[in-house]
């Protein structure tokens, strides 16, 4: 799946073939994988974990934000 993490200051991450994204939701952490159902959710302060097959997971600190998942495309607008 394609992942874009964008903050007001800059682009934190753009990538394809992402295997898993772990996020700090306001009601608890959750994960997005390939072919996930469409979703819009609010994020709280925490870490976003991005996992690509065969690579070291990447961590991004965020102070909150919004996520949209649609057609294997994930867009995160992070604070």
Residue pairs with C-beta under 8 A, 6 or more apart in sequence:
1 16
1 17
1 18
1 32
1 33
1 34
1 35
1 36
1 72
1 73
1 74
2 15
2 16
2 18
2 72
2 73
2 74
3 13
3 14
3 15
3 16
3 18
3 21
3 50
3 74
3 76
4 11
4 13
4 14
4 73
4 74
4 75
4 76
5 11
5 12
5 13
5 14
5 48
5 50
5 60
5 76
5 78
6 12
6 75
6 76
6 77
6 78
7 62
7 77
7 78
7 79
8 79
12 60
12 78
13 50
13 58
13 60
15 50
15 52
17 52
17 53
18 50
18 51
18 52
18 74
19 33
19 34
19 51
19 52
19 53
20 31
20 32
20 33
20 49
20 50
20 51
21 31
21 32
21 48
21 49
21 50
21 51
21 74
21 76
22 29
22 30
22 31
22 48
22 49
22 51
23 29
23 30
23 31
23 32
23 41
23 43
23 46
23 48
23 67
23 76
24 43
24 44
24 45
24 46
24 47
24 48
24 62
25 41
25 42
25 43
25 44
26 41
26 42
26 43
26 44
29 46
30 41
32 39
32 67
32 69
32 74
34 72
35 72
36 69
36 72
37 69
38 69
38 70
38 71
39 67
39 68
39 69
40 66
40 67
40 68
40 69
41 66
41 67
42 64
42 65
42 66
43 62
43 64
43 65
43 66
43 67
43 76
43 78
44 64
45 62
45 63
45 64
46 61
46 62
47 59
47 60
47 61
47 62
48 59
48 60
48 62
48 76
48 78
49 57
49 58
49 59
50 57
50 58
50 59
50 60
51 57
52 58
60 78
62 76
62 78
62 79
63 78
63 79
64 78
64 79
65 76
65 77
65 78
65 79
66 76
66 77
67 74
67 75
67 76
67 77
68 74
68 75
